[in-house]
Amino acid sequence: MDETREIPVEIRARVEANALFSAVQAGDYAEAAVAQERLRELGWHLSREPAPKGRGARRPAKTSV
């Protein structure tokens, strides 16, 4: 096969996102920053929704002693 196909950006972004999450889970924040920059170069931005505030917010369970 002499035909060269480019990997779709969605697949490349998934690979980089997995690298980012793995690095964060391992505590390697320098590598996570590198993966985040590669995602940014692909045009992707990851964020999480802020925690809900107010009456409906989840609170840690209280333990009785």
Secondary structure, DSSP 4 states (H G I P E B T S, - for coil): -----PPPHHHHHHHHHHHHHHHHHHT-HHHHHHHHHHHHHTT-----PPPP-STT---PPP---
